[in-house]
């Protein structure tokens, strides 16, 4: 496992089935969107799986419980995260919470 990738298992909630495994370079939180095999999924829940090795618990992988979703039209994916609004807008705040700001850099 590369140090900056996180192995994750995607589990569809209804009907409950495993969609497969993927290595992620970001940590998805509930409410984030994830593209896998050409489909978009909304992350509902995240559970950590640990492995006991040499007397220490280490993060082995995470289980992401997802549901099928349409690609959000009001969100854009920029620099590894979802931001509200059109990322090409000059006044976009590049935030997950705030849509517009006069000075997005602070």
N, C-alpha and C positions, 0 to 999 in steps of 0.2 A: 504494500500500500504506500503510495506517495504521501509525503507528510502533509500536503495541502489539499488532499482529496478525501472525501468522506464516503465510504460505501453505504448505500441506502437501499432498502427494499421498499418498493411501492406496492401498497395493498389497497385495492379498490374496496370501498365500504359496502356498496350495495350493487350487485351481489358480491359477497365477500370472496375475493380471489386475489392471488398475487399476480401483479402485472410484470414483475421482473426486478432485476437489480440494476443499479446505476451508480456511478461514482460522481459525486458532486463536489464542486469547488466553492460552494457557498452553503450556509446553514439555513435551510428553509424553515420558516416559522408558520404556524397556523394562520391562514389568510393569504399566504403567498400563492402564486401560480407557478406551475411546473409543466414544461413541455416534454413529452415522452412518446416516442414512436409516432410523431405527427399529430398527437392529440394533446389538448390542454387539460390539466387537472388542477383543482383547488386543494390545497393542503388543509386538512381538517384537524389532524392530530399528529404529534411526533412522539415516538417512544425510543428510548435508548436501549441498546443491547450491549451488555458488558461481558467480557471474557476474563476468567481468572487465570493469570499466567504468572508464574514465578512468585506466587503469594500476593500479587497485586491485581486489582481489577483495572482493566483497560477497556476503553470504548471500542467495541468490535464493529458495530454498524448501527444505523438507526432505521426504524420502521416508520414510514410515512403513510398515514391513512389518508387517502385522497378520494375525491369524487370527480366525475366528469364535469367539465365546465366550458363555457364559451370563452374565447379570448377576450379579456376586458378591453373595451373601447376607450375608456377614460384613463387607462394606465399605460405607461410606456416602460420598457425594460432598458435601463441605461446604467452602465458601469457596474453590472452584476446585481442590480436590485430594481424592484418595481417602484416607479414614481407616479404620482397623481398628475394627470393632464398630459398634454402634448409636450414631449421632451424637446422638440424643435422650437417651441415658443421662446421668445427672447426673455420673457419674464417668469418662466417656469422656475419654481423654487428647488427643483430636483430633490423633493422630499416625498416620503410616503404619507405625510399628513397634510401638508400645505400645497395648494395648487399653484398659486402665483405669488411672486415677490418682486419688488422693484429692484432689489439688489440681492440676487440669489447666493452670491458668494459670501455674504455676511456683512 
